[in-house]
């Protein structure tokens, strides 16, 4: 069992391994709960850690967008930017993480939450 303590382990490598394993092992119907748990780690670490978390969230499929939308309004600009970047990747996986991060930073700096229209 992947515990919430492992998902939030202070060692980035341990946490990243836990994220990957949790996504593979999540019981059917519990994807939303896992997405909520993973979202508590948004804004954490450097590029590789953030990309790993984004990939884990995206792998949860339809459970991710509502959780990311909520995180895109977080008071912490790092959390907001990471959530928006992950939303961009979810919608357009071919865009690449770097361009998604840059777009997210721009959106957050302008005070938006990353949704069009």
N, C-alpha and C positions, 0 to 999 in steps of 0.2 A: 504494500500500500504506500502510495506517495502522500506524505503528510503535508499539511500547510507549512510546518516548520521547514521541511525540505524545499518547498517552493519559494520560501523567503530566506533560505540559508545565506548568511553573509558572504560566503565564498561563491563568487560568480560562477565558477565551473560546476560546483555542486548544484547550484540553483538551475543552471542551464540544463544539466543532465536530468534534473527532476522535472523541468518543464517538458522536455522532449518525451520522457517516459510517461508522464501524466496524460499527455495528449493521446498517446498510443493506447493507454490502459483505461481511459475514462469509460465508465459504464454508459451504455446507451441511455439517453435521457438526462444525464448529469453534466452535459457539456456547458450549459449556462453557468452552473455553479463553479465549474473549473475556470471558465472565462472570467468570472467575477474575482476569483482568487488570484488568477494570473494578473489581472488588471491592477492589483495592489502593488505590482512590481514595475509598472510603467514609469519611465523616467530614470530608471536605475542604470548605472554603469555606463560603459563606453559603447562604441559603435557595435562591436560584436555581440555584446550582451543584449543590447536593445534589438538588434536584428534577430537574434535567437528568440527573444520574447515575442516579437512581432510575428515571426513564423509560427510559433506555438499557438498564438491567438488565431491566426488565419487558418491554421489546421483544424480549428474547432468549427469551422464553417459558419452557419447562420447564427450560432450562439455569440459570435464576436461583435457584429455591428452594434447591437444595442448597448453592450458594455463599453465599446470604444466611444460611442456617442456620449455616454455619460461621462467618461473620463476626459473627453474633449472640453468639458466645462470645469475641470478641476482648477482650484486656485493656483496650483503649482505650474508654472510655465513649462517646466521640463516634462511633466506628466501630460499636459495638454499637447505639446509638440509631438511627443512620442505617440500618443493616441491618434492624432491627426495623420501622422506619417503612416501608421499602421492601417488606418482607414483607407488612405490612398493606395497602399500596397494591396489591400484586400480587393479594392475595386479594379486596380490595374497592376497585376503582378509583374508585368513586363517593364513597368516604369523604372524600377530599380530603387533601392533603399535610399541612396544618397539624394536623388532628386526628390523623393517623398519627404525626406527630412528637411531639405531646404525649403520646399513648399510649405511644410508644416510650420517651420520657424517664421516664415513670412506671414502666414495666416494668424499665428498666435501673436506676433508683434503688432499686427493690425487690429487685434482684439476680436477676431472671429473665431468660430469653432470649426471651420472647415467644411461646412455644408453649403452646397450651391443652392441658388434660387431663393 
